[in-house]
Amino acid sequence: MPPLASRQARSYTPAIMLARLLATLGRRAPLILALGIFIGLASPGLAAYARPLLTPSVFAMLVVTMLRIDWPKVIEHARRPGRLGLVQGWVLIGCPLLMMLLVAPLDLPPGLKAAMVLYAAAPPLLTAPAIAVFSGLDSALALIAVVAAMFLYPIVLPPLALALLGIDLEVGTADLMLRLAGLIVGAFLLAMAIQKLAGKPRIKALSFHLDGMLVVLMIIFAIAAMDGVAARAIAEPGFVLMFVLASFAVNLGLQALSLLVFFPLPRITRTTIALITGNRNFALLMAALGTSADPDIFLYFAIGQLPIYLLPVVLQPVYRRLAGTQIQVPPPNTRIS
């Protein structure tokens, strides 16, 4: 048996310490993400440096998320397409159409109106299943909704936004569709290749480490998204405040509308749908648009991270009350997503 000193030395190697750090981040994901959003606001120089990492971080988050997905469970839920189709129709078509009708008569900047509609057309947040588990909601429903929306998004959004809604994104429909499909399909193929090489048991054993990696990527993404926001807030405080209020109103409004639309469904089901409807993955569109995005749309994208990162933590007691569930605090070695 190795001496105690030798075993202790090995327990503090850089690789082991990094693994422990990632696992800790994975277990504390909601709180750390809520705190991480302020790093970019407080460090404008760091945000500008991280700006080129926006698209790579989105792609990496897609890969890690797809590694964490229980694909057999996704297939099992896909065999019951009725409710899934209803949810997808509401999330990807009903919400943007309703948002367009709501913002049309308002005296708001055109870029803000376009951003609000595009946000309402975006797929649910990649981390929605993890948030659902932490909030005592139906993580399986959140999972299948996220997966289905990610693959439908490149097909549904471009004609909806560019033709039906008449929003000029300064990029061709076919080009945008190809960019979105490239991000999603590329991430899927890479995730499947990694899973085949590493094996499902090893991937499952590293679940918290992957969650921790996702936290790191989301913090990098949040820092990059905040590039220029602090400077613009100082230069145009009233204008930026309008975007802040709009982003919280859209997030909470979509959740409230979903609770009403799906009121006949069980409490936990309609609350889960509300969660995934309000928290959208606008990053996919911004990553596909790149530098062609309207500055005001990018501003909304950046500001919109505030409710996405903050509300899931603040609203956890509300979700549990609406769903009629109790909080389940995971022990140190238990998966939460």
N, C-alpha and C positions, 0 to 999 in steps of 0.2 A: 504493500500500500504506500503511495507517495507521501512524503512528509507533509505535515499540515501547512507549512510555509509555502511549499511548492503548489499545493492545491489552491491556496489563497491567491498566489501570484497569477495562476491561470484564470482565476475567477474575475480578475481585473484587467484582462487583456483588452485592447481597443475594440476588437470585434464583439466580445461579450458585452462590454459596456455599451456599445452602440445598439446591440440587440435589446438590452434591458431598457435603454432610453426609448427606443421605438415602441416596445411593448407598453411602457408607462404612458407614452403619448397616446397610444391606441386606447388605453383604458380611461383616459381623461379627455377624450377627444372633444366633447361639446364645450367644456369650460375653456380649454386651451384655444379652440377656434374662436370663441367669443372674445378672448383677450387678444388673439393674434391680429384681428382686423385693425386694431389701433396702431400696430407697429408701422404700417405703411403711412398712416396719417401723420404719425409723429416723426417719421424718418423719410422726408421727401427725397433726399439724395439716394437712399437705398431703394426707394420705389422706382426712381428713374433708372437706376442700374438694373433692376429686375424686370423692367418693362419688356425686353426681348424674350423673357422666359414665359410670357403669357401662353402662347400657343403650345410650346413644348410641355408646360406644366399641365395644360388641359389634356393633352394626349397621354401623358404619364398617369394622370388621375383616372382616365378611362381604362388604361391597361390594368392598374391596380384594382379598380372597382370590378372589372370583369373577372379578375382572378378570384375575387371574394364571392362572386355570385354562385349560388347553388343551382346549376343549370338543370338538373333533374327536377327540382322543385318548380323552376320556371316552366318547364315543359308540362308538368302536372297541372299547373294553373292555366296554362294556355289551352288545355283541353276543355275548359269551360269558358268559351269566348264571349258569351253574352254580356256579362258584367264588365269584362275587360274592354270589350268594344265600346260600351257605353262610357266608361271612364276615359278612354282614349279620344272618343269623339268630343267629350266635354273639354278635356285638357287642351287638345291640339286645334280644335275648330271652334267649339262653342265659346270658349273664353276669349280668344282674340276677336271674334265677331262682336261679342257683347262689349268688349273693351273699346272697339272702334266706335260703336254707337254711343258709348258713354262719354268718350273724350271729344267726339266731333264738335259738339256745340260749345265746348269750353274754350276760354280765351287763354290758351297755353302756347308756348313756343312749338313750332312744327316738329323739331327734333325730339322734344319731350313726348309729344303725342305719338310719334312713330315708335319711340322706345317703349312706351307703355303697352302698345299693341304687340310689339315684337316680344316683349317679356311674357305677355299673356299667351303667346303662341309657342314659347320654348318648352322643351321637355322637363319633367320633374328633376329636381336636384339629385346628383349621383349618390349623395350620402343620405337620401331620404329613408332607405331601409334601416340604417343605423340609428337615425333620429327616432324612427318609429319604435324600435326596440326599447330605446332609452326612455321613451315617453309612454310605454305600455300600450302601443297601438299594434295594428296588424302589419308586421314587417313583411310577411309573404305577399300581401296585396301590394304594398309599396314597392317591393322588389319587381314583381311582374309588370307593374305599371311603368317603372323606370326603364326596364329592359325593352318593353314593347315601344315606348315613346322614342327611345334613342334610335331605333331602327326605322321608325315611321317618319321621324322628324325631317330627314333629308328629302323625303318624297313629298310631304305635306306642306312644309313651310314655304319653299320658294314660290310655287304658284299661288299660294294663299296670300303671302305678303306682297308679292310683286304684281300679281294680276288682280285678284279679287279685292284686296285692300288698297291697291294703288299706291303702295309705299315704294319709293325709289331708293333702293339700297346702293345704287351706283355700282352694281355688279350684276352680270347676267344670271338669269334663272338657272340655266344649265351649269354655269361655272360654279355658282353657289352650291348647287346640289352635289356636284362632283367633290367640292372641297369638304362639305359636311360628311358625305359618304366615305371619303378618303380617311378622315379622322376616325370615324366610328368603326368602319370595317377594318382599317389598319390596326387599330387598338385591339379589336376582337381577335384578329389573326395572331398578333403578337402574344396576347394573353393565352390563347390556346396552345401556342408553341411552347411558352414557358411552362404551362401546366403539364404538357406532355413530357418535357424534359425533366422537370422536378418531381412530377408525380402528385396526384391528388392528396395522399396522406401528408406529404411534406408541406404542401400549400396550406392544408387545414391546420397543421401544427404551428404554422407561422401566422395564424390569423391576426393576432394582436400586433405582430410586427408589421404586417401589411397595413393594418389600421393606422399604426404610428407613421408609416411612410406616407399614407394618404393625408394625415394631419400635416406633415411637413410640406407636402406638395400644395395643400390648400393654403397654408400660411404663405408660401412663396407666391402662389397665385394672388392672394389677397394683397400682399405687399406690391406686386407688380400692377394690380388693378388700381391702386391708389395713386399712381404716378400723375402728378399735376393737380390732383384734387385739392390738396391743402393750399397750393398757390392760388387756384381759382376761387377757393372759398374766401381767402383773404381779399382778393381783388373784387369779387362779386358775391358778397355774403348772402344777399337776398335771393339772387338767382340760384345759388347752390342750395339754400334752404328750401326753396320751392321743389327742387329735385329730391331732397331728403324726404320731405313730407309726402310727395307723390309716390316714392318707392315704398314707404311704409303703408300708405293708403292702398296701393295696388296689392301688395302682399296680403295684408289683413282682409281687404275687400274680397279678393279671390277665395280666401279661406271661408269667409262668412257666406258668400254666395254658394259655395260648394256644400256647406252644411244645410242650406235651404233646399238646393236642388236634389240632394240625395237624402233628404230627411226620412223618407220611407224605409231606408236601409237600416240595419242595426247600428247602434251608437258607435261602436268601435270602427265599423266600416266607413261610415260617413265622416268620422273625425280623421281617419287615415287619408281619405280622399281629399279632405280639406288641407291637410298638411302638405301633400304632394302637389296640390293645385296652387298653393300660395308660394311655394319655394321652387323657383325655376332655374334651370341650368342655362342662363343667358350666355355663359362663357363659350358654349359651342358655336353660337352664331358669331360672337366677336372674334373667336379664333379663326373662323372661316373667312370673315370679312377682312381681317387684318387692317392695313392702313386706309382702306377705302371707307371705313365707317365714318359717319357724320360725327363731328366732335361732341355734339350734344347727346347722341346715342351712346357714345363711349362714356360720357360723364354719367349718364343714367346707369349704365352697366357698372361703373365703379361705385357709385353711391348705393346702388341696389344691393351691394354686398353687405351693407349694414344690417338691414332686416334679415337677410339670409343667415348671417352669422350670429345675430343677437337674439332674434325672436324664438328659435327653437329651444334655447335655454330658458328664456323668460316665460314662455308659454307652456312649459312642461306640466305644471300643476293644472293649467286650464285644459290641456289635452286629456289628462287623466280624469278630470271631472266630467268632461264632455263624453268621454268614452266609457266611463264607469269602471275604470281599472285602477289598480294600485301601482305605485312605483316599485320597480324591481332593480335594486342596486346590485350590480354584478360583483361577485367576489373577485379577488385579485387575479385568479387564473381562469375566469369565465369569459367567453365571447359575448360581446354586446352587439354585434352586427353580423 
